[in-house]
């Protein structure tokens, strides 16, 4: 028995179909490369934003420390009532102030009292205390105008004899604090006390 082998017919492709697979493979490779670059960029951007938010929160915490220092300084100055009638730049206290001035517009480097050069987290913290009055001097001076709480029903006061002096007989004070941290992070916080 004789076995015959048949020669297969040569595969013929139309001339326009040659190299199409290579072209499709290159396009798919280009799309995959661009997608991976976009993914890396998105991941990097997300990490940068998270880092910036962490630094901002750390600076805000440092600025809160400045408020505590300012409150302690105001308490110390209030031990001598006359000390509150005039400026004391060394203590970061100013007896007159326009309450419409924003915290970021204050002269921090020239007038702010440094609470700490480094709060342990890399923040330099400064504070300022402003009595919310139109002019320095005694509260009962002619032309003096101070911001005071409204009404006699302020916390800690009453109309009964021997009670605490009503809070609207005292001016309000604004304590502002600024923390400057790593990567030029700046945070301002304020509180008003009377």
ABEGO torsion letter per residue (X at the ends): XBBBBBBBBBBBBBAAABGAAAAAAAAAAAAAAAAAAAAAAAAAAAAAAAAAAAAAAAAAAAAAAAAAAAAAAAAAAAABAAAAABBBAAAGBBABBBAABBAAABBAAAABBBABABAGAGBBBBBBBBBBBABBEBAABBGBBBBBBBEAABBGBBABBGBBBBAAABBBBBBBBBBBBBGGBBBBBBBBBX
